[in-house]
Amino acid sequence: MRRAAAARAAGARTAPTRRTALGLLAAVLLAGCGTGTPGAAPEASATPATTAPSGGTAAPDPSRSPAGRTPEGTLLVADFGADTVTFVDPGPDGSGRGGAPIASVKAGTAPYGLVVGEDGRAWVATAEGVAVVDTRQRTRLALIPYATESGPVTTGEYRGGGMGIAMAPDGGHVYVGVNVPGRDGAVEVIDTATREVTGTARVGMRPFDVDVSPDGREVYATDHDSFDVTAVDADTLATRRMEVAPYGTEGGLGSWLKPHYAVVRPSDGALLLPFEGERLAVLDPRTGRVSIERMTANTHQHGAALAPDGTLLVVGTGPIGPDDEEPSLTVRAPDGTERIVPLDGPHEDVAVSKDGRTAYVTGGFTRDGHWNGITVVDLDDEKSEPVRLAAGNRPLGISIL
């Protein structure tokens, strides 16, 4: 059985029959997927805010939209299902209660990850290019095409184009992982002042997530389909690949047991990569060595974030096998103790408030079963029930302004 004690060890998984079945299912999904390609050139003028599509989506309420600059604490989500980003009022004290979408802005086809700089500009990884959005005035300023050829622009889980995205600590560069379906991907470097791609580094397949070391010297691409992390030297763009496969690589592209998202621990620069609610892979990027710590959620996991006090938050998307538990949010203290918060339905990514008291978990999900909202979790009050907040259309990436 998947959850037997042997399956929790640091070695390979002990249920080959189940792995084969999951591999066949994943291969079927992969076989029906399209590819994507670079998009249009940067725009000369701003694009005004637009109303998000309805059809089960809560449209922004113009009466709630603040005049002038967007308030601090507003949530920004990437609408994978609507080619927009949506600004969301999280309600009084950020609790989610009484909150609602307030505006949506055109970004580009199938936006995935996003990052916001100190200057209030958001950088959004879409299938066409990286959109630059002024979050204070709620307008799109530009769409920067990729230098990497990734096929025709499409939508869907396996589309080509931008996925993970991160910003250098000094705000001078943005790093975006570009998926090239069926081949190794790339990390592209964008100068935030000129809004131009200034360099490209080859990384592994399907760079789900991108992170930067605390000192800004290295960029890390979490390569989902090649079971590894690529470290990119921020100055020379030299690369080195480090395998992160606590269950082994059996099944290849058809395996579910791959790295998805990572966070960089500020205290030592280690990368933390959660797997299946069972194992936390701790990667030392200096040596490439991986140690394994036990996790307890017992469910397939995607998004991750660190609170200011070092608490690790991990999104459990829900079961991929008969022995898996339902969706959840793992709240893991620095000492390794965990609290599991049940979630209603699949979720994808998570952000945490600046004071570390509230988590916001997007319901978009990269696979089927998504919902158009955010679950708000009070991290201080263990007895409080999570609050569901309408937000965008299949929201994936999330930032707090």
matplotlib code that plots the C-alpha trace (Angstrom):
import matplotlib.pyplot as plt

x = [0.0, 1.1, 0.9, 2.7, 5.7, 8.1, 6.7, 7.7, 11.4, 13.9, 14.3, 12.2, 8.5, 7.3, 4.0, 5.1, 1.6, 0.0, 2.8, 2.3, -1.4, -0.8, 1.8, -0.6, -3.2, -0.7, 0.5, -3.0, -3.4, 0.0, -0.9, -3.8, -2.0, -1.1, 1.9, 2.5, 4.7, 5.9, 3.4, 3.2, 5.7, 5.5, 2.6, 3.0, 0.0, -1.7, -4.7, -7.6, -9.2, -11.8, -14.5, -13.7, -15.9, -19.0, -20.1, -19.6, -17.0, -17.7, -17.2, -15.5, -17.9, -17.1, -18.8, -16.1, -13.2, -11.1, -10.5, -6.9, -4.2, -4.9, -4.9, -2.0, -3.1, -5.1, -4.7, -3.6, -4.3, -3.4, -6.5, -5.4, -8.9, -9.5, -6.2, -6.4, -5.2, -7.8, -7.5, -9.3, -10.4, -9.7, -12.2, -11.7, -8.4, -7.7, -10.1, -11.9, -15.3, -17.1, -14.3, -14.8, -13.0, -12.7, -11.1, -9.5, -6.8, -5.9, -2.6, -2.1, -3.0, -3.3, -1.3, 0.4, 2.9, 3.3, 5.6, 5.3, 8.1, 8.5, 7.6, 4.1, 4.7, 3.6, 5.3, 3.0, 4.1, 1.7, 1.8, 2.6, 5.2, 5.6, 3.0, 3.9, 1.0, 0.9, -0.9, -1.5, -3.3, -4.6, -3.4, -1.1, 2.0, 3.6, 3.8, 7.4, 7.8, 10.0, 13.3, 12.7, 10.6, 7.9, 5.4, 1.9, 0.2, -2.4, -4.0, -4.3, -2.1, 0.7, 0.8, 4.1, 5.4, 6.0, 5.4, 7.4, 8.6, 10.7, 12.5, 16.0, 16.3, 17.4, 14.4, 16.7, 15.8, 13.0, 13.6, 10.9, 10.8, 9.7, 8.1, 9.0, 6.6, 8.5, 11.9, 14.2, 12.9, 14.7, 15.0, 14.9, 16.3, 14.4, 15.9, 13.1, 14.3, 14.4, 11.7, 13.9, 15.1, 18.9, 19.8, 18.6, 19.8, 18.8, 17.1, 15.1, 11.7, 8.7, 10.0, 7.0, 8.6, 11.5, 13.2, 16.2, 18.9, 18.8, 22.0, 20.7, 23.6, 21.7, 18.3, 16.6, 14.2, 12.2, 12.0, 8.9, 9.2, 12.9, 12.9, 15.5, 16.3, 18.6, 20.8, 21.6, 24.4, 22.8, 26.0, 27.3, 24.1, 26.1, 23.9, 24.1, 21.4, 20.6, 18.3, 15.4, 13.5, 12.8, 10.6, 13.0, 12.3, 10.4, 7.6, 9.3, 6.9, 4.0, 4.9, 3.0, 5.8, 7.8, 8.9, 6.4, 7.1, 10.0, 10.9, 14.3, 15.0, 16.7, 18.7, 20.9, 19.8, 18.4, 15.5, 12.5, 10.4, 7.3, 6.2, 2.9, 2.3, 4.9, 8.3, 10.0, 13.1, 15.7, 18.2, 21.6, 22.3, 26.0, 26.5, 23.4, 22.7, 19.1, 17.9, 14.4, 12.1, 8.7, 5.5, 2.0, -0.7, -0.8, -2.0, -0.6, 1.1, 1.8, 2.2, 4.5, 5.3, 7.3, 5.8, 8.1, 8.8, 9.9, 6.6, 6.2, 2.8, 2.1, -1.0, -2.4, -4.3, -6.2, -5.9, -4.2, -4.6, -7.1, -5.1, -4.6, -6.3, -8.4, -7.1, -5.5, -3.1, 0.0, 1.2, 4.7, 6.5, 10.3, 10.7, 8.9, 5.6, 2.6, -1.0, -3.2, -6.1, -8.7, -9.7, -12.9, -11.9, -8.6, -6.2, -2.9, -0.8, -0.5, 0.7, 1.0, 0.3, 3.3, 2.4, 2.3, -1.2, -3.2, -2.8, -4.5, -4.8, -5.9, -8.5, -7.5, -5.5, -3.5, -5.7, -9.5, -11.6, -10.6, -12.9, -12.9, -11.8, -9.4, -9.6, -8.5, -6.9, -6.4, -3.0, -3.3, -6.7, -6.6, -10.4, -11.5, -13.0, -11.4, -13.3, -14.0, -13.6, -14.6, -11.6, -11.0, -11.3, -9.2, -6.7, -3.2, -0.4, -1.1, 0.7, -0.3, 0.1]
y = [0.0, 3.6, 4.6, 1.7, 2.4, 1.2, 3.9, 6.6, 5.6, 7.6, 4.9, 4.0, 3.4, -0.1, -0.3, -0.7, -1.8, 1.4, 3.5, 1.8, 2.6, 6.2, 6.4, 5.2, 7.7, 10.5, 9.4, 9.5, 13.1, 14.1, 12.6, 14.9, 18.2, 21.0, 23.3, 27.1, 29.8, 33.4, 36.2, 39.8, 42.6, 45.0, 47.4, 51.1, 52.0, 50.7, 48.4, 49.4, 47.2, 44.8, 42.7, 39.1, 36.6, 35.3, 31.7, 30.6, 33.3, 36.2, 39.3, 42.3, 44.8, 48.3, 49.9, 48.2, 49.3, 51.9, 55.3, 56.0, 53.6, 50.0, 49.6, 47.7, 44.2, 43.7, 40.2, 39.7, 36.4, 35.0, 33.9, 30.8, 30.4, 34.0, 35.5, 38.2, 39.1, 39.9, 42.3, 41.0, 42.8, 40.3, 41.9, 43.5, 42.6, 40.3, 37.7, 36.9, 37.7, 40.3, 40.3, 40.3, 40.9, 44.6, 44.7, 42.5, 43.5, 41.8, 40.0, 37.4, 33.9, 31.5, 33.4, 31.1, 32.6, 36.2, 38.3, 41.9, 44.3, 47.1, 49.6, 48.1, 46.5, 42.8, 40.5, 37.8, 34.6, 33.9, 31.6, 34.6, 36.5, 38.2, 40.8, 43.9, 45.3, 48.5, 47.2, 50.7, 52.0, 48.6, 48.7, 46.5, 48.3, 45.8, 42.2, 41.0, 38.2, 35.2, 34.6, 30.8, 29.2, 27.0, 26.4, 27.9, 29.8, 27.5, 27.0, 24.0, 22.4, 21.5, 24.7, 26.2, 29.5, 31.0, 29.1, 29.9, 33.4, 35.2, 38.5, 39.3, 40.7, 44.1, 44.2, 44.6, 41.4, 39.0, 35.3, 33.3, 29.6, 28.9, 25.5, 23.9, 21.0, 17.7, 19.3, 21.0, 24.4, 27.7, 30.4, 33.8, 36.9, 40.2, 43.6, 45.3, 48.8, 48.1, 45.4, 43.3, 39.7, 39.9, 36.3, 32.7, 29.6, 26.0, 24.2, 20.9, 20.0, 22.0, 24.6, 24.6, 27.0, 29.5, 30.8, 33.0, 32.6, 35.1, 36.8, 36.9, 35.0, 31.9, 31.2, 27.8, 26.2, 23.3, 21.1, 19.0, 16.5, 15.8, 15.2, 17.9, 21.4, 23.5, 26.1, 29.1, 31.5, 34.9, 36.5, 34.0, 31.9, 28.7, 25.9, 22.7, 20.1, 18.4, 15.4, 15.6, 12.3, 10.8, 8.2, 7.5, 8.4, 5.3, 6.2, 9.1, 11.6, 9.5, 9.7, 11.8, 11.7, 14.7, 18.1, 20.9, 24.0, 24.9, 27.6, 28.8, 28.8, 32.1, 30.7, 28.4, 28.8, 25.2, 24.5, 22.8, 20.7, 18.8, 15.5, 13.7, 14.8, 12.2, 13.6, 17.0, 17.0, 19.4, 20.2, 21.8, 23.7, 23.9, 20.2, 18.9, 16.6, 15.8, 14.8, 13.7, 14.7, 13.1, 14.9, 13.9, 15.2, 12.1, 13.8, 15.1, 18.5, 21.6, 25.2, 26.2, 29.4, 30.5, 32.7, 35.3, 33.1, 30.2, 28.3, 26.3, 26.3, 23.5, 23.0, 19.5, 19.3, 16.1, 12.4, 10.8, 7.3, 5.3, 5.7, 9.5, 12.0, 14.9, 18.5, 20.3, 23.0, 21.8, 24.3, 23.1, 24.8, 25.2, 22.3, 20.0, 19.7, 19.9, 21.0, 19.9, 22.2, 20.5, 22.4, 22.1, 21.0, 21.2, 24.1, 25.1, 27.9, 29.8, 33.2, 34.4, 37.8, 40.0, 39.5, 35.7, 35.4, 34.6, 32.2, 32.6, 29.4, 29.6, 27.2, 27.3, 24.0, 23.0, 20.0, 19.5, 20.1, 23.7, 26.4, 30.2, 31.4, 31.6, 29.8, 32.1, 30.3, 32.0, 30.7, 31.9, 30.5, 26.7, 26.5, 28.9, 27.6, 28.5, 31.2, 30.8, 34.0, 34.5, 35.4, 35.4, 32.5, 29.4, 31.4, 29.9, 32.3, 34.7, 37.7, 40.2, 43.8]
z = [0.0, -0.7, 2.9, 4.4, 6.6, 3.8, 1.5, 4.0, 3.8, 1.8, -0.8, -3.8, -3.6, -2.9, -4.9, -8.6, -9.7, -8.5, -9.9, -13.3, -13.2, -12.3, -15.1, -17.7, -16.6, -16.7, -20.1, -21.5, -20.2, -21.7, -25.0, -25.5, -24.6, -26.8, -27.0, -26.9, -28.4, -28.0, -28.4, -29.5, -29.0, -26.0, -26.1, -26.5, -24.3, -21.2, -21.3, -19.2, -16.5, -17.8, -16.3, -15.8, -17.7, -15.8, -16.4, -12.8, -12.1, -9.7, -11.8, -10.3, -8.6, -10.0, -6.9, -4.7, -6.9, -5.1, -6.7, -7.4, -6.2, -5.2, -1.4, 0.3, 1.2, -1.9, -3.4, -7.0, -8.8, -12.2, -14.0, -15.9, -17.3, -18.4, -19.7, -16.9, -13.5, -10.9, -7.9, -4.8, -1.7, 1.1, 3.4, 6.9, 8.4, 5.4, 6.8, 3.6, 5.1, 3.0, 0.4, -3.3, -6.7, -7.5, -10.9, -13.7, -16.2, -19.4, -19.1, -21.9, -22.7, -19.8, -17.1, -14.6, -12.1, -11.0, -8.9, -7.6, -7.1, -4.5, -7.2, -7.6, -11.0, -11.4, -13.8, -15.0, -16.9, -19.7, -22.7, -25.0, -22.9, -19.6, -18.9, -17.0, -14.9, -12.9, -9.8, -8.4, -11.4, -12.5, -16.1, -18.3, -19.4, -21.8, -22.9, -23.3, -25.8, -25.0, -26.7, -26.5, -29.2, -27.6, -30.4, -31.0, -28.2, -26.5, -23.2, -20.8, -18.2, -20.6, -22.7, -23.7, -22.4, -19.0, -15.8, -12.6, -12.2, -9.5, -9.0, -7.9, -4.4, -5.7, -8.2, -11.1, -12.9, -13.3, -14.0, -15.8, -16.5, -20.1, -20.9, -24.2, -24.5, -24.9, -24.5, -22.0, -21.0, -20.3, -17.7, -19.3, -17.7, -18.0, -17.2, -15.3, -16.3, -20.1, -20.1, -22.4, -22.3, -21.7, -21.3, -21.5, -19.7, -20.6, -17.7, -17.3, -18.6, -17.6, -15.1, -12.7, -10.3, -10.2, -7.0, -6.2, -3.5, -0.7, -2.0, -5.5, -6.9, -8.1, -9.7, -9.2, -11.7, -10.3, -13.4, -13.0, -15.9, -15.4, -11.7, -10.9, -10.0, -12.2, -10.5, -12.8, -12.0, -12.1, -13.6, -16.1, -16.7, -16.2, -15.1, -13.0, -12.6, -9.3, -9.2, -6.6, -6.8, -3.4, -5.0, -7.9, -11.6, -12.6, -15.0, -16.5, -18.0, -16.8, -13.1, -10.7, -8.1, -9.3, -7.9, -8.3, -6.1, -3.9, -1.3, -0.3, 3.4, 4.2, 7.2, 5.1, 1.4, 1.3, -1.0, 0.5, -1.9, -0.6, -2.1, -1.6, 2.0, 2.9, 2.3, 2.4, 0.2, 1.6, -1.2, -0.4, -3.6, -2.8, -2.8, -4.6, -1.7, -0.7, 2.8, 3.5, 6.3, 7.1, 6.3, 7.4, 5.0, 2.9, -0.3, -3.6, -3.1, -5.2, -4.0, -1.1, 0.8, 3.9, 6.6, 8.2, 11.2, 9.0, 9.1, 5.8, 4.1, 1.5, -0.6, -0.8, -4.1, -3.3, -4.0, -7.0, -5.6, -3.5, -0.3, -0.5, 1.7, 0.6, -0.2, 2.7, 3.8, 5.7, 8.3, 9.2, 12.1, 11.9, 14.3, 11.9, 13.8, 11.4, 11.5, 8.7, 7.7, 5.5, 2.3, 0.3, -3.2, -5.1, -4.7, -6.3, -4.8, -1.5, -0.3, 3.3, 4.8, 5.8, 9.5, 9.0, 10.4, 7.3, 4.3, 1.0, -1.1, -4.8, -6.1, -9.7, -9.8, -12.9, -13.6, -13.8, -10.7, -10.1, -8.6, -9.0, -5.7, -2.7, 0.6, 3.5, 6.5, 9.9, 11.0, 14.5, 15.4, 14.9, 15.7, 13.0, 9.8, 6.5, 4.5, 0.8, -1.2, -4.8, -6.9, -10.7, -13.1, -12.3, -10.2, -10.0, -9.0, -6.1, -4.6, -1.8, -2.7]

ax = plt.figure().add_subplot(projection="3d")
ax.plot(x, y, z, "-o")
ax.set_aspect("equal")
plt.show()
